[in-house]
Amino acid sequence: MSERTIPYKLYLEENEIPKQWYNVRADMKIKPAPLLNPGTLQPLKAEELAPIFCDELIKQELDDDTAYVDIPEEIREYYKTFRPSPVMRAYNLEKALGTPAKIYYKFEGNNTSGSHKLNSALAQAYYAKKQGLKGVTTETGAGQWGTALSMASAYFGLDCKVFMVKVSYEQKPFRREVMRTYGASVTPSPSMETEVGRKILEAHPGTTGSLGCAISEAVEVATKNDGYRYVLGSVLNQVLLHQSIIGLEAKAALDKYNITPDIIIGCAGGGSNLGGLIAPFMGEKLRGEKDYRIIAVEPASCPSFTRGKFAYDFCDTGMICPLAKMYTLGSGFIPSPNHAGGLRFHGMSTILSQLYHDGYMEATSVEQTAVFEAAEKFARTEGILPAPESSHAIRAAMDEALKCKETGEEKTILFGLTGTGYFDMVAYEKFHNGEMNDYIPTDEDLAVGFAGIPRFEGNEF
C-alpha cells in the first residue's frame, strides 16, 4: 500500500468493536504468581476475596486459563458512545523530528473522563450493579480513574466513594469537581476518616499521600460498610483483561492497512494502559507467531521496573491488602509530589512483572522535564494536549524515532496515548515557568521502601 493512501486516522466501524476481552495469561508459559493471604502466606481463595471484590470480578482475577471472555452487551452498548477509538498517524510529529520512522498512536482520550480508564470502570460498575450492591469505593491518583468510576457509577446507579491522593487533590481541583458532578464523594488521602488514614498521618505528618495510602483507605471503607465493594483502576489481572480492548482495536485497525508495528510503547504506573495496549501483540509473541519490541516507560521518580525488586509485597501502604509478586519499591515508598500523576504507584501489575522478568518486554525511565518537553512538542505538532502520564510514552517514542533518524531505519512505532491533559495545567504552568525539577530517588531513598518488603521463605530478592 502506498504511503499516500494511509489516512491520519485508522478507524474501525461500530460493529467492529470487540465482543470479547483477551486474557494474556492464557498464553503465558509461566503464569503470574498468585495473590497470597498475608496472614497464612497461602494462595488466596475466592471466598477470601469476596469481602473486597465483586464475585464475577474475582472469577476474572483468578482465571489464568480462559483466553477470551465475553463482554456483556450492556457494557458494549456504553462502549459505543466513545469506542472504537482511533489509531492515528503522527505525520506532523514525524516531519518535525525529521525521522524515517512511522509513528502511530492509539488515542484513548475521546470521552469525558479523558482517558482509557472508562474501559474498566464500566465493567466493574456493571458487575457491582449486577450483584445488587449499593456502591463502590476506590482510590485515584491523577484523577482519571476516579472520574471514570464516577461516570460509570452514575450510569449504573451506584454510590461512589473516592479517596484521592492528597497532592493530586490539591493540584487538580477541577478533576475533583468533575467527580462530584457525577455524584461521587471525594476525600483527600490520607484522611482522618479511616483508621488506617489516621495511622499513616500519625507516622508521616504532612505527607502528600500516595496511591498505596489511598488504596488502604478505600479497602477499609468497603470492608466495613455493607453493600460496598472495592474496585481498582490498575494493577489487577481483571483490569488488564478489560483494558485489552485497547490493543484488540489497535491491532484490528492496523491490520486493515497491513501495518505491523516493530516497536510498541506504553507508559507504566500500575500497568492498565500498557497491559491493555500490548495484550494481543504479546499473545502473538508468546505463541511464537510474531515478534515485537515492547517498551514500558515509567517516571524516574517512581522506577518500579527499572530499580525495583521482584518480590511479594503489599499493594497498599496500610498493609491490609493481599500480597502480590511484582516489581516493587516497597509499599512504604512515598513518591515525590511531582506531576507523574497516575504513574506514582510503588508496584507493577503481576502480569507485566512476570513478562518483564521473563524477558518478553523491556523498560526505561524518563525524567519529568524531558517528559514535558515531549508533551509540548506533541501538542504543537499533533494538536492534542496529552496527559503527563501519556507523555512518558511520547518521550520514548520520540527517542526511538530519533534513533531511526541516526540509523536510517524505517521502523514502525505504536504508542498508547492514554488521555488528555486539560486538567493538568498546573503541571504545564510549572514547566513553562521553569519551576519543574527532575527528582530521582537515591539508593538510600529506595532502601527505606525495600526495608518494608515482607521477608519470608521463598521471598528472597
GITANOR-V927748 format. One record per run of one state. SS is the DSSP state (~ for helix, > for strand, _ for the rest). FROM is the first residue (numbers start at 1). TO is the last residue. If there is no record, write none. Layout:
BEGIN
[[SS,FROM,TO] [SS,FROM,TO]]
END
This chain:
BEGIN
[[_,1,2] [~,3,5] [_,6,8] [>,9,10] [_,11,13] [~,14,16] [_,17,19] [>,20,22] [_,23,23] [~,24,27] [_,28,35] [>,36,36] [_,37,42] [>,43,43] [_,44,45] [~,46,49] [_,50,54] [~,55,62] [_,63,67] [>,68,70] [_,71,72] [~,73,79] [_,80,86] [>,87,89] [_,90,90] [~,91,97] [_,98,101] [>,102,107] [_,108,114] [>,115,115] [_,116,117] [~,118,130] [_,131,134] [>,135,140] [_,141,143] [~,144,156] [_,157,158] [>,159,165] [~,166,171] [_,172,172] [~,173,181] [_,182,184] [>,185,189] [_,190,194] [~,195,203] [_,204,210] [~,211,224] [_,225,227] [>,228,230] [_,231,236] [~,237,256] [_,257,262] [>,263,267] [_,268,271] [~,272,286] [_,287,292] [>,293,299] [~,300,302] [_,303,303] [~,304,307] [_,308,308] [>,309,314] [_,315,322] [>,323,328] [_,329,340] [~,341,343] [_,344,346] [>,347,347] [_,348,349] [~,350,357] [_,358,361] [>,362,366] [_,367,367] [~,368,382] [_,383,385] [>,386,386] [_,387,387] [~,388,407] [_,408,411] [>,412,417] [_,418,418] [>,419,420] [_,421,424] [~,425,432] [_,433,442] [~,443,450] [_,451,461]]
END
